[in-house]
Each structure stands twice: as C-alpha cells, then as structure tokens.
Amino acid sequence: MTVLLIDQASLRGGGELAVHHPMGAGHEQALAQMAREFYERSDSHAETESLASNITLDDGDLIWHSGDGHDLLFTVVDVSGTLLVRALERSSEGWVTVADRPVDPRDAASTAHAVWQLISLLTA
C-alpha cells in the first residue's frame, strides 16, 4: 500500500496533514457502473458504454473528464482520523479542493456513490 502525505495547507490554507488512501480498479469500475445506471434511468441519450472513458484511475485517484474541460479529481484522504473523499478542480494554480464527503474506502460502491454525488453537484 502506498501512503502519500499531502500538504493540505497549499490546497485549503490550513495546516492539516492528510494521509492518502489510494483507490483501485474496483473503485473505478464501481464509479463507471454508477454513471451507467444514472444515465440509463434518465432520459439522456448518452452512450452508456463509453462512460468508462470519462474516468481515469491515476496513482490511486479517480479523475472524471466531463467533456467540457471541467475535469474533477477525487482522492481519499485521512484527515485527523476522518476518511474523506476529496473533490478537487483544476485551476490556474493547480488542483484546488472544492468539497469533502466522509467515506469508507473499503466499500467501493459507497465510495463511488459519494463521488457520483460530488460529480452531480459540481457539474450541474
């Protein structure tokens, strides 16, 4: 297991130190399934099989490519004993934290659900 320390001071202006908990292929597959189910239930004509191409697993983090240049990065971190999925948006200064949700990263489906909620919120 790779453990990376992320200096959150540069992301949030605070002094907290977060420990990275890498996600894996199971998380990527669960997010792709969540997206497919959403689009199949909606009246959208999106090609649901190609939704997996919107997701990249990069060094234990998930990146959602929305197609309009609004990419979101999702990482799981432990901040002071609380496990969070952290959503970051790309800005001119790099990736900036925009939202956190508590998660249990051992449960890929519930983590994907939290990530999908954040995607829906941040791309609306």
C-alpha positions as CSV (number, residue, x, y, z in Angstrom):
1,M,0.0,0.0,0.0
2,T,1.4,3.4,-1.0
3,V,0.9,6.1,1.6
4,L,1.5,9.7,0.5
5,L,1.3,12.7,2.7
6,I,-0.5,15.6,1.1
7,D,0.3,19.1,2.4
8,Q,-3.3,20.5,2.6
9,A,-2.0,23.9,3.6
10,S,-1.4,24.6,-0.1
11,L,-4.9,23.4,-1.0
12,R,-7.0,24.8,1.8
13,G,-5.0,27.4,3.5
14,G,-4.9,25.3,6.7
15,G,-2.2,23.4,8.5
16,E,-3.7,19.9,8.4
17,L,-1.8,17.0,7.1
18,A,-3.8,14.4,5.1
19,V,-2.8,10.8,4.5
20,H,-3.6,9.5,1.0
21,H,-5.6,6.2,0.8
22,P,-5.3,5.0,-2.9
23,M,-8.3,3.8,-4.7
24,G,-8.1,0.9,-7.2
25,A,-9.7,-0.7,-10.2
26,G,-12.7,-1.7,-8.1
27,H,-13.4,1.9,-7.3
28,E,-13.1,2.8,-11.0
29,Q,-15.5,0.0,-12.0
30,A,-18.0,1.0,-9.3
31,L,-18.0,4.6,-10.5
32,A,-18.4,3.6,-14.1
33,Q,-21.4,1.4,-13.1
34,M,-22.9,4.2,-11.0
35,A,-22.7,6.5,-14.1
36,R,-24.2,3.9,-16.4
37,E,-27.1,3.3,-14.0
38,F,-27.8,7.1,-13.7
39,Y,-27.8,7.6,-17.5
40,E,-29.9,4.5,-18.1
41,R,-32.5,5.8,-15.6
42,S,-32.5,9.3,-17.1
43,D,-34.0,10.2,-20.5
44,S,-30.5,11.0,-21.7
45,H,-29.3,9.5,-24.9
46,A,-25.7,9.2,-23.6
47,E,-23.8,6.2,-24.9
48,T,-23.6,4.5,-21.5
49,E,-20.8,2.0,-22.5
50,S,-18.5,4.9,-23.3
51,L,-18.9,6.5,-19.8
52,A,-16.0,4.4,-18.6
53,S,-13.8,6.6,-20.8
54,N,-14.8,9.6,-18.7
55,I,-12.9,8.0,-15.8
56,T,-9.2,7.7,-15.3
57,L,-7.5,5.9,-12.4
58,D,-4.3,7.8,-11.8
59,D,-1.9,7.0,-8.9
60,G,-4.8,5.9,-6.7
61,D,-7.0,8.8,-7.5
62,L,-10.0,9.0,-9.8
63,I,-10.4,11.7,-12.4
64,W,-13.7,12.5,-14.0
65,H,-13.4,14.0,-17.5
66,S,-16.7,15.8,-18.1
67,G,-16.0,16.5,-21.8
68,D,-16.3,20.3,-21.4
69,G,-12.8,20.7,-20.0
70,H,-14.1,20.7,-16.4
71,D,-12.1,17.8,-15.0
72,L,-12.5,16.7,-11.4
73,L,-10.0,14.8,-9.3
74,F,-11.2,12.6,-6.4
75,T,-8.8,11.3,-3.8
76,V,-9.4,9.5,-0.5
77,V,-7.6,11.0,2.5
78,D,-7.5,10.6,6.2
79,V,-7.7,14.0,7.9
80,S,-7.4,13.8,11.7
81,G,-8.9,10.3,11.8
82,T,-11.7,11.0,9.4
83,L,-11.7,9.3,6.0
84,L,-12.9,11.6,3.2
85,V,-13.3,11.6,-0.5
86,R,-11.9,15.0,-1.5
87,A,-13.0,16.6,-4.8
88,L,-10.6,18.9,-6.5
89,E,-11.0,21.1,-9.6
90,R,-8.1,22.2,-11.8
91,S,-7.4,26.0,-11.6
92,S,-4.6,28.1,-12.9
93,E,-2.7,27.3,-9.6
94,G,-3.2,23.6,-10.0
95,W,-5.8,21.3,-8.2
96,V,-7.9,23.1,-5.6
97,T,-10.1,21.4,-3.0
98,V,-13.8,22.2,-3.5
99,A,-15.6,19.6,-1.4
100,D,-15.2,16.7,1.0
101,R,-17.5,13.8,1.8
102,P,-17.0,11.1,4.5
103,V,-16.4,7.6,3.1
104,D,-15.3,4.1,3.9
105,P,-12.8,3.4,1.1
106,R,-13.0,-0.3,1.8
107,D,-16.5,-0.2,0.2
108,A,-16.0,0.7,-3.4
109,A,-19.7,1.0,-4.1
110,S,-20.4,3.5,-1.4
111,T,-17.3,5.5,-2.3
112,A,-18.4,5.6,-5.9
113,H,-21.8,6.8,-4.7
114,A,-20.2,9.7,-2.8
115,V,-18.0,10.5,-5.8
116,W,-21.1,10.5,-8.1
117,Q,-22.9,12.8,-5.8
118,L,-20.0,15.2,-5.9
119,I,-19.8,14.9,-9.7
120,S,-23.5,15.7,-10.0
121,L,-23.1,18.7,-7.6
122,L,-20.0,20.1,-9.2
123,T,-21.0,19.7,-12.9
124,A,-24.6,21.0,-12.6
